[in-house]
Amino acid sequence: MSNVSTEGPATPGFALFWYFMALVAVGAGLVTMFAYGSGFGELVGGDAYNLQIIATRGTGLIGVGVVCALLGLSSQLHQIARLVATVEPSGPERPGE
């Protein structure tokens, strides 16, 4: 008997969605952090304040990307657990059973 549910939204597409969202968030975070100047990211009067704000926003987006990647990994592990739970053991017979 297994405690793994065989119902739910854990499909390969669900994990791929979270991996895609992780790539988008990390990419947006890197662009936010490193694309400064030419009108992009100029929020307040001083450059030092702008760089601090942009670095914080970029780090936050990268953190969201890491969380999305962990959600994708947990979804993929749940899918693997569901597959293992549905497979019946077919090993050699043990004596006395």
C-alpha positions in Angstrom: 0.0 0.0 0.0 1.4 3.4 -0.9 0.5 6.9 0.4 1.1 8.5 -2.9 -2.0 9.9 -4.6 -2.5 8.8 -8.2 -4.8 11.8 -8.9 -3.9 15.4 -9.2 -2.3 18.0 -11.5 1.2 16.5 -11.4 1.8 16.0 -15.2 5.0 16.5 -17.1 3.5 19.7 -18.6 2.9 21.0 -15.1 6.6 20.6 -14.2 7.7 22.1 -17.6 5.5 25.1 -16.9 7.3 25.8 -13.6 10.7 25.3 -15.3 9.7 27.8 -18.0 8.5 30.3 -15.4 11.9 29.9 -13.6 13.8 30.6 -16.8 11.7 33.7 -17.4 12.0 35.0 -13.9 15.8 34.4 -13.7 16.3 36.0 -17.2 14.2 39.0 -16.2 16.2 39.3 -13.0 19.5 39.3 -14.8 18.3 41.8 -17.4 16.9 44.0 -14.6 20.2 43.9 -12.7 22.6 44.4 -15.5 20.8 46.6 -18.1 21.3 50.0 -16.5 21.4 53.2 -18.5 19.8 54.5 -21.7 16.6 55.3 -19.9 16.2 51.9 -18.4 16.2 51.7 -14.6 16.6 55.4 -13.8 14.1 55.7 -10.9 15.4 58.5 -8.7 18.0 61.2 -9.0 21.2 59.5 -7.8 23.0 56.6 -9.6 23.8 54.9 -6.3 20.2 54.7 -5.3 19.1 53.5 -8.7 21.7 50.7 -8.6 20.6 49.6 -5.1 16.9 49.6 -6.2 17.7 47.7 -9.4 19.9 45.2 -7.6 17.2 44.5 -5.1 14.5 44.0 -7.8 16.8 41.7 -9.8 17.6 39.7 -6.7 13.9 39.4 -6.0 13.1 38.2 -9.5 15.9 35.6 -9.3 14.5 34.4 -6.0 11.1 34.0 -7.6 12.9 32.0 -10.3 14.5 29.7 -7.8 11.1 29.1 -6.1 9.6 28.3 -9.5 12.4 25.8 -10.2 11.7 24.1 -6.9 8.0 23.9 -7.7 8.9 22.3 -11.0 11.2 19.8 -9.3 8.7 18.9 -6.7 6.1 18.4 -9.4 8.4 16.2 -11.3 9.3 14.1 -8.2 5.6 13.7 -7.5 5.0 12.4 -11.0 7.9 9.9 -10.6 6.4 8.8 -7.2 3.0 8.3 -8.9 4.6 6.1 -11.6 6.5 4.1 -9.1 3.3 3.6 -7.0 1.4 2.2 -10.0 4.1 -0.4 -10.9 3.6 -3.8 -9.3 6.8 -5.6 -8.1 7.8 -8.4 -10.3 10.9 -9.7 -8.6 11.7 -13.4 -7.9 9.5 -15.3 -5.6 10.7 -15.6 -2.0 10.7 -19.0 -0.4 7.8 -19.4 2.0 5.5 -16.9 0.4 
